Amino acid sequence: MFDHFIWEVVICPLLLALAIRLLAERLRPERAARLLVASLAAAAAACLITLAAFALKAFAEVPAIAARLNISDAYVRADTAQEPWVSWLSLAMTIAAVAGITRVWHVHRRDTAYARRFTTVPTAEGRVLVLDDERAEAFAVPGADSRIVVTTGMRAALDDTQYAALLAHERAHLDAGHHRLVLLARLSAAVHPAFRLLTRQFDYLVERAADERAAAQIDDRRTVAKAIAAAALVSQRTHRAGTLGIAPNSGDLRRAGAVPRRVASLLTPGHHRSLLTLAIPAVVAAFSLVWTVECVWDLGELLYVAAN
């Protein structure tokens, strides 16, 4: 079974993480966000199931547990005799993955409960709730009674066209259900260390997708870019000392932080690769799933033979 561990826990996660990092900014943001998250979730599920299978094998290697199950612990251990550490490492990784998933879900529930408070406040502006707060904030609250929350600090910092672009951006998050993509990406990232490096990438993709929807809605990319820059500056200034460097020292804005890269992408839209390039992470994820099925089958055969 050791080959399953190598492929599904080591090689496939690393290949998928590399593919996502290389392709994420070369595809249309909306398509990339949805299809790359789907590939990540599939690979994460395969990895978690494989780890759980090896964790179960670890328990079966314990003489006391094997005796209760009427199986030969020596036979189970012999399957990975050259790599005796793999079952117990998998058990530790399974516990860490479950703890990570639980933590992500807890944070999600906490943030959702906080955001839901704003849906109970009456507003005369439809889906937009303006809060009297000098801090510059704007965010979307998903759900049946979805709405956009904007503080007076943010509203005062933007002119009318920039404010319209900001609302279009937040409305895009709601209409496209981006909160579900972000949650799925973070749950998947909790499964494997290589996937945790991708959370900022997916956050960026979701923001870029909303930027593009907003630009299409108001038919003005430059206004959306200015609104993003202005909102980031005023938000940074009202929350802590210092300013956000919209113009980095490097001549290439795309190598800078998330906000400068988003602004650069709106002002100088690049060429997007064909949707077929998404076949690369999809194939890796599909391969991982197929091998997971075989891994579970092999474990079943191993335990069956050990019991006879």
C-alpha positions as a Markdown table, in Angstrom:
| # | Residue | x | y | z |
|---|---|---|---|---|
| 1 | Met | 0.0 | 0.0 | 0.0 |
| 2 | Phe | 3.0 | 2.3 | 0.4 |
| 3 | Asp | 2.8 | 3.4 | -3.3 |
| 4 | His | -0.7 | 4.8 | -2.6 |
| 5 | Phe | 0.8 | 7.0 | 0.2 |
| 6 | Ile | 3.5 | 8.3 | -2.1 |
| 7 | Trp | 1.2 | 9.1 | -5.0 |
| 8 | Glu | -1.9 | 10.5 | -3.1 |
| 9 | Val | -0.2 | 12.1 | -0.1 |
| 10 | Val | 3.1 | 13.3 | -1.6 |
| 11 | Ile | 3.2 | 13.5 | -5.4 |
| 12 | Cys | -0.4 | 14.4 | -6.3 |
| 13 | Pro | -0.8 | 17.3 | -3.8 |
| 14 | Leu | 2.5 | 18.8 | -4.8 |
| 15 | Leu | 1.7 | 18.5 | -8.5 |
| 16 | Leu | -1.7 | 20.0 | -8.0 |
| 17 | Ala | -0.4 | 22.9 | -5.9 |
| 18 | Leu | 2.2 | 23.7 | -8.5 |
| 19 | Ala | -0.3 | 23.5 | -11.3 |
| 20 | Ile | -2.8 | 25.8 | -9.5 |
| 21 | Arg | -0.1 | 28.4 | -8.8 |
| 22 | Leu | 1.1 | 28.4 | -12.4 |
| 23 | Leu | -2.3 | 28.5 | -14.0 |
| 24 | Ala | -4.4 | 30.6 | -11.6 |
| 25 | Glu | -3.5 | 34.0 | -13.1 |
| 26 | Arg | -3.4 | 32.7 | -16.7 |
| 27 | Leu | -7.1 | 31.9 | -16.9 |
| 28 | Arg | -10.3 | 34.0 | -16.6 |
| 29 | Pro | -10.8 | 34.5 | -12.9 |
| 30 | Glu | -14.4 | 33.3 | -12.6 |
| 31 | Arg | -13.6 | 30.0 | -14.5 |
| 32 | Ala | -10.3 | 29.5 | -12.7 |
| 33 | Ala | -11.9 | 30.0 | -9.3 |
| 34 | Arg | -14.7 | 27.5 | -9.8 |
| 35 | Leu | -12.8 | 24.8 | -11.6 |
| 36 | Leu | -9.6 | 25.0 | -9.6 |
| 37 | Val | -11.5 | 24.8 | -6.4 |
| 38 | Ala | -13.3 | 21.8 | -7.7 |
| 39 | Ser | -10.0 | 20.1 | -8.5 |
| 40 | Leu | -8.6 | 21.1 | -5.1 |
| 41 | Ala | -11.6 | 19.7 | -3.2 |
| 42 | Ala | -11.5 | 16.4 | -5.1 |
| 43 | Ala | -7.7 | 16.0 | -4.5 |
| 44 | Ala | -8.2 | 16.9 | -0.8 |
| 45 | Ala | -11.0 | 14.4 | -0.4 |
| 46 | Ala | -8.8 | 11.7 | -2.0 |
| 47 | Cys | -5.9 | 12.6 | 0.2 |
| 48 | Leu | -8.0 | 12.5 | 3.4 |
| 49 | Ile | -9.5 | 9.2 | 2.6 |
| 50 | Thr | -6.1 | 7.7 | 1.9 |
| 51 | Leu | -4.7 | 9.1 | 5.2 |
| 52 | Ala | -7.8 | 7.6 | 7.0 |
| 53 | Ala | -7.2 | 4.2 | 5.4 |
| 54 | Phe | -3.6 | 4.2 | 6.6 |
| 55 | Ala | -4.7 | 5.4 | 10.0 |
| 56 | Leu | -7.1 | 2.5 | 10.2 |
| 57 | Lys | -4.1 | 0.2 | 9.2 |
| 58 | Ala | -2.2 | 1.7 | 12.1 |
| 59 | Phe | -4.9 | 0.7 | 14.6 |
| 60 | Ala | -4.9 | -2.8 | 13.0 |
| 61 | Glu | -1.2 | -3.1 | 13.7 |
| 62 | Val | -1.7 | -2.8 | 17.4 |
| 63 | Pro | -1.7 | -6.4 | 18.9 |
| 64 | Ala | -4.5 | -5.6 | 21.4 |
| 65 | Ile | -6.8 | -4.1 | 18.8 |
| 66 | Ala | -6.0 | -6.8 | 16.2 |
| 67 | Ala | -6.8 | -9.5 | 18.8 |
| 68 | Arg | -10.2 | -8.0 | 19.4 |
| 69 | Leu | -10.8 | -7.9 | 15.6 |
| 70 | Asn | -9.5 | -11.4 | 15.2 |
| 71 | Ile | -6.9 | -10.4 | 12.7 |
| 72 | Ser | -3.2 | -10.9 | 12.4 |
| 73 | Asp | -1.4 | -7.7 | 13.4 |
| 74 | Ala | 1.9 | -9.2 | 12.1 |
| 75 | Tyr | 0.4 | -9.7 | 8.7 |
| 76 | Val | -1.0 | -6.2 | 8.6 |
| 77 | Arg | 2.4 | -4.8 | 9.6 |
| 78 | Ala | 4.2 | -6.9 | 7.0 |
| 79 | Asp | 2.5 | -5.0 | 4.2 |
| 80 | Thr | 4.6 | -1.9 | 4.9 |
| 81 | Ala | 7.5 | -3.6 | 6.8 |
| 82 | Gln | 10.0 | -1.5 | 4.9 |
| 83 | Glu | 8.2 | 1.7 | 5.9 |
| 84 | Pro | 6.9 | 1.0 | 9.4 |
| 85 | Trp | 6.4 | 4.8 | 10.0 |
| 86 | Val | 3.9 | 5.4 | 7.2 |
| 87 | Ser | 0.8 | 4.2 | 9.1 |
| 88 | Trp | 1.5 | 6.2 | 12.2 |
| 89 | Leu | 2.5 | 9.3 | 10.2 |
| 90 | Ser | -0.8 | 9.0 | 8.4 |
| 91 | Leu | -2.7 | 8.8 | 11.7 |
| 92 | Ala | -1.0 | 12.0 | 12.9 |
| 93 | Met | -1.8 | 13.7 | 9.5 |
| 94 | Thr | -5.4 | 12.5 | 9.7 |
| 95 | Ile | -5.8 | 14.0 | 13.2 |
| 96 | Ala | -4.2 | 17.3 | 12.0 |
| 97 | Ala | -6.4 | 17.4 | 9.0 |
| 98 | Val | -9.6 | 16.8 | 11.0 |
| 99 | Ala | -8.5 | 19.4 | 13.5 |
| 100 | Gly | -7.8 | 21.9 | 10.7 |
| 101 | Ile | -11.2 | 21.2 | 9.1 |
| 102 | Thr | -12.9 | 21.7 | 12.4 |
| 103 | Arg | -11.1 | 25.0 | 13.0 |
| 104 | Val | -12.0 | 26.3 | 9.6 |
| 105 | Trp | -15.7 | 25.3 | 10.1 |
| 106 | His | -15.7 | 27.0 | 13.6 |
| 107 | Val | -14.3 | 30.2 | 12.2 |
| 108 | His | -16.9 | 30.1 | 9.4 |
| 109 | Arg | -19.7 | 29.7 | 11.8 |
| 110 | Arg | -18.4 | 32.4 | 14.0 |
| 111 | Asp | -18.0 | 34.9 | 11.1 |
| 112 | Thr | -21.4 | 33.9 | 9.7 |
| 113 | Ala | -23.1 | 34.5 | 13.0 |
| 114 | Tyr | -21.4 | 37.9 | 13.2 |
| 115 | Ala | -22.4 | 38.9 | 9.6 |
| 116 | Arg | -26.0 | 37.7 | 10.1 |
| 117 | Arg | -26.6 | 40.4 | 12.7 |
| 118 | Phe | -26.6 | 42.9 | 9.9 |
| 119 | Thr | -29.4 | 41.2 | 8.1 |
| 120 | Thr | -31.8 | 42.0 | 10.9 |
| 121 | Val | -31.2 | 45.7 | 10.6 |
| 122 | Pro | -33.8 | 47.5 | 8.5 |
| 123 | Thr | -32.5 | 49.5 | 5.6 |
| 124 | Ala | -34.1 | 51.9 | 3.1 |
| 125 | Glu | -31.6 | 51.2 | 0.4 |
| 126 | Gly | -32.6 | 47.7 | -0.6 |
| 127 | Arg | -29.7 | 45.3 | -0.3 |
| 128 | Val | -27.3 | 48.0 | 1.0 |
| 129 | Leu | -26.9 | 48.8 | 4.7 |
| 130 | Val | -24.9 | 51.9 | 5.6 |
| 131 | Leu | -23.5 | 51.8 | 9.1 |
| 132 | Asp | -22.4 | 54.9 | 11.0 |
| 133 | Asp | -18.8 | 54.1 | 11.6 |
| 134 | Glu | -15.7 | 56.1 | 10.8 |
| 135 | Arg | -13.7 | 53.0 | 9.9 |
| 136 | Ala | -13.7 | 52.3 | 6.2 |
| 137 | Glu | -15.3 | 48.9 | 5.6 |
| 138 | Ala | -17.4 | 47.2 | 3.0 |
| 139 | Phe | -18.5 | 43.6 | 2.8 |
| 140 | Ala | -21.2 | 41.3 | 1.5 |
| 141 | Val | -23.4 | 39.2 | 3.8 |
| 142 | Pro | -24.7 | 36.1 | 1.9 |
| 143 | Gly | -27.9 | 34.2 | 2.7 |
| 144 | Ala | -31.6 | 34.4 | 2.0 |
| 145 | Asp | -31.6 | 38.0 | 3.2 |
| 146 | Ser | -28.3 | 38.9 | 1.5 |
| 147 | Arg | -27.1 | 42.5 | 1.6 |
| 148 | Ile | -24.0 | 44.7 | 1.3 |
| 149 | Val | -22.7 | 46.5 | 4.4 |
| 150 | Val | -20.9 | 49.8 | 3.9 |
| 151 | Thr | -19.7 | 52.1 | 6.6 |
| 152 | Thr | -20.0 | 55.9 | 6.5 |
| 153 | Gly | -16.2 | 56.0 | 6.6 |
| 154 | Met | -16.0 | 54.1 | 3.3 |
| 155 | Arg | -18.8 | 56.0 | 1.7 |
| 156 | Ala | -17.2 | 59.3 | 2.5 |
| 157 | Ala | -13.9 | 58.2 | 1.0 |
| 158 | Leu | -15.4 | 57.4 | -2.5 |
| 159 | Asp | -17.0 | 59.6 | -5.1 |
| 160 | Asp | -20.3 | 58.5 | -6.6 |
| 161 | Thr | -18.8 | 56.5 | -9.5 |
| 162 | Gln | -16.3 | 54.7 | -7.2 |
| 163 | Tyr | -19.1 | 53.9 | -4.8 |
| 164 | Ala | -21.1 | 52.4 | -7.6 |
| 165 | Ala | -18.1 | 50.3 | -8.6 |
| 166 | Leu | -17.7 | 49.2 | -5.0 |
| 167 | Leu | -21.3 | 48.1 | -4.7 |
| 168 | Ala | -21.0 | 46.3 | -8.1 |
| 169 | His | -18.0 | 44.4 | -6.7 |
| 170 | Glu | -19.7 | 43.3 | -3.5 |
| 171 | Arg | -22.9 | 42.5 | -5.5 |
| 172 | Ala | -20.8 | 40.2 | -7.7 |
| 173 | His | -19.7 | 38.3 | -4.6 |
| 174 | Leu | -23.3 | 37.7 | -3.7 |
| 175 | Asp | -24.6 | 36.8 | -7.1 |
| 176 | Ala | -21.7 | 34.4 | -7.8 |
| 177 | Gly | -21.8 | 32.7 | -4.4 |
| 178 | His | -18.1 | 33.3 | -3.9 |
| 179 | His | -18.4 | 32.7 | -0.1 |
| 180 | Arg | -19.1 | 29.0 | -0.9 |
| 181 | Leu | -15.9 | 28.8 | -3.1 |
| 182 | Val | -13.8 | 30.4 | -0.4 |
| 183 | Leu | -15.2 | 28.1 | 2.3 |
| 184 | Leu | -14.6 | 25.0 | 0.2 |
| 185 | Ala | -11.1 | 26.1 | -0.7 |
| 186 | Arg | -10.2 | 26.6 | 3.0 |
| 187 | Leu | -11.7 | 23.3 | 4.1 |
| 188 | Ser | -9.7 | 21.6 | 1.4 |
| 189 | Ala | -6.5 | 23.5 | 2.3 |
| 190 | Ala | -6.8 | 22.2 | 5.9 |
| 191 | Val | -6.2 | 18.6 | 4.7 |
| 192 | His | -2.6 | 19.0 | 3.4 |
| 193 | Pro | 0.3 | 21.4 | 4.0 |
| 194 | Ala | 0.8 | 21.9 | 0.3 |
| 195 | Phe | -2.8 | 23.0 | -0.1 |
| 196 | Arg | -2.5 | 25.6 | 2.7 |
| 197 | Leu | -0.2 | 27.6 | 0.5 |
| 198 | Leu | -3.0 | 28.1 | -1.9 |
| 199 | Thr | -5.6 | 29.9 | 0.3 |
| 200 | Arg | -4.3 | 33.4 | -0.6 |
| 201 | Gln | -4.3 | 32.4 | -4.2 |
| 202 | Phe | -8.0 | 31.5 | -4.1 |
| 203 | Asp | -8.9 | 34.6 | -2.1 |
| 204 | Tyr | -7.2 | 36.6 | -4.8 |
| 205 | Leu | -9.0 | 34.7 | -7.6 |
| 206 | Val | -12.4 | 35.4 | -6.0 |
| 207 | Glu | -11.6 | 39.1 | -5.7 |
| 208 | Arg | -10.5 | 39.2 | -9.3 |
| 209 | Ala | -13.6 | 37.5 | -10.4 |
| 210 | Ala | -15.7 | 40.1 | -8.6 |
| 211 | Asp | -13.6 | 42.9 | -10.1 |
| 212 | Glu | -14.2 | 41.6 | -13.6 |
| 213 | Arg | -18.0 | 41.3 | -13.0 |
| 214 | Ala | -18.1 | 44.8 | -11.6 |
| 215 | Ala | -16.1 | 46.1 | -14.6 |
| 216 | Ala | -18.5 | 44.4 | -17.0 |
| 217 | Gln | -21.5 | 45.8 | -15.1 |
| 218 | Ile | -20.5 | 49.4 | -15.1 |
| 219 | Asp | -18.5 | 49.1 | -18.3 |
| 220 | Asp | -15.5 | 51.0 | -16.9 |
| 221 | Arg | -12.4 | 49.1 | -15.9 |
| 222 | Arg | -10.5 | 52.2 | -14.8 |
| 223 | Thr | -13.2 | 53.3 | -12.4 |
| 224 | Val | -13.3 | 49.9 | -10.8 |
| 225 | Ala | -9.5 | 50.0 | -10.5 |
| 226 | Lys | -9.6 | 53.4 | -8.9 |
| 227 | Ala | -12.3 | 52.3 | -6.5 |
| 228 | Ile | -10.3 | 49.3 | -5.4 |
| 229 | Ala | -7.2 | 51.4 | -4.8 |
| 230 | Ala | -9.1 | 54.1 | -2.9 |
| 231 | Ala | -11.0 | 51.6 | -0.8 |
| 232 | Ala | -7.8 | 49.8 | 0.2 |
| 233 | Leu | -6.0 | 53.0 | 1.0 |
| 234 | Val | -8.7 | 54.5 | 3.2 |
| 235 | Ser | -9.4 | 51.1 | 4.9 |
| 236 | Gln | -5.7 | 50.7 | 5.8 |
| 237 | Arg | -5.5 | 54.3 | 7.0 |
| 238 | Thr | -8.5 | 54.1 | 9.3 |
| 239 | His | -7.6 | 50.8 | 10.9 |
| 240 | Arg | -3.9 | 51.4 | 11.7 |
| 241 | Ala | -1.1 | 53.9 | 11.1 |
| 242 | Gly | 0.6 | 53.8 | 7.8 |
| 243 | Thr | -0.5 | 53.6 | 4.2 |
| 244 | Leu | -0.8 | 50.8 | 1.6 |
| 245 | Gly | 1.7 | 51.1 | -1.2 |
| 246 | Ile | -0.4 | 51.0 | -4.3 |
| 247 | Ala | 2.6 | 51.7 | -6.5 |
| 248 | Pro | 5.4 | 49.3 | -5.6 |
| 249 | Asn | 9.1 | 49.9 | -6.2 |
| 250 | Ser | 9.2 | 47.2 | -8.8 |
| 251 | Gly | 8.1 | 48.2 | -12.3 |
| 252 | Asp | 6.0 | 45.0 | -12.5 |
| 253 | Leu | 2.8 | 45.5 | -10.6 |
| 254 | Arg | 1.8 | 41.9 | -10.9 |
| 255 | Arg | 4.6 | 40.9 | -8.6 |
| 256 | Ala | 3.4 | 43.1 | -5.8 |
| 257 | Gly | 0.6 | 42.6 | -3.3 |
| 258 | Ala | -2.9 | 41.6 | -4.0 |
| 259 | Val | -4.4 | 45.1 | -4.4 |
| 260 | Pro | -1.7 | 46.3 | -6.8 |
| 261 | Arg | -2.0 | 43.1 | -8.8 |
| 262 | Arg | -5.8 | 43.5 | -9.1 |
| 263 | Val | -5.4 | 47.1 | -10.2 |
| 264 | Ala | -2.8 | 46.2 | -12.8 |
| 265 | Ser | -5.1 | 43.4 | -14.1 |
| 266 | Leu | -8.0 | 45.8 | -14.6 |
| 267 | Leu | -5.9 | 48.5 | -16.2 |
| 268 | Thr | -3.9 | 46.1 | -18.5 |
| 269 | Pro | -5.9 | 43.0 | -19.0 |
| 270 | Gly | -3.7 | 40.2 | -20.2 |
| 271 | His | -4.3 | 37.3 | -22.6 |
| 272 | His | -6.1 | 34.3 | -20.9 |
| 273 | Arg | -5.2 | 30.8 | -21.8 |
| 274 | Ser | -7.7 | 28.3 | -23.2 |
| 275 | Leu | -10.0 | 26.5 | -20.8 |
| 276 | Leu | -8.4 | 23.3 | -21.8 |
| 277 | Thr | -5.4 | 24.1 | -19.6 |
| 278 | Leu | -7.7 | 23.4 | -16.7 |
| 279 | Ala | -7.4 | 19.7 | -17.7 |
| 280 | Ile | -4.0 | 19.6 | -16.0 |
| 281 | Pro | -5.3 | 20.0 | -12.4 |
| 282 | Ala | -8.5 | 18.1 | -13.2 |
| 283 | Val | -6.5 | 15.1 | -14.4 |
| 284 | Val | -4.3 | 15.2 | -11.3 |
| 285 | Ala | -7.4 | 15.3 | -9.1 |
| 286 | Ala | -9.1 | 12.5 | -11.1 |
| 287 | Phe | -6.0 | 10.3 | -10.9 |
| 288 | Ser | -5.8 | 10.8 | -7.2 |
| 289 | Leu | -9.5 | 9.8 | -6.8 |
| 290 | Val | -9.0 | 6.6 | -8.8 |
| 291 | Trp | -6.0 | 5.6 | -6.7 |
| 292 | Thr | -7.9 | 6.3 | -3.6 |
| 293 | Val | -10.6 | 3.8 | -4.6 |
| 294 | Glu | -7.8 | 1.3 | -5.2 |
| 295 | Cys | -6.2 | 2.1 | -1.9 |
| 296 | Val | -9.5 | 1.4 | 0.0 |
| 297 | Trp | -9.9 | -1.8 | -1.9 |
| 298 | Asp | -6.4 | -2.9 | -1.1 |
| 299 | Leu | -6.9 | -2.1 | 2.6 |
| 300 | Gly | -10.1 | -4.2 | 2.5 |
| 301 | Glu | -8.3 | -7.1 | 0.9 |
| 302 | Leu | -5.4 | -6.8 | 3.4 |
| 303 | Leu | -7.7 | -6.9 | 6.5 |
| 304 | Tyr | -9.8 | -9.7 | 4.9 |
| 305 | Val | -6.7 | -11.9 | 4.4 |
| 306 | Ala | -5.4 | -11.0 | 7.9 |
| 307 | Ala | -8.6 | -12.3 | 9.4 |
| 308 | Asn | -8.3 | -15.7 | 7.7 |
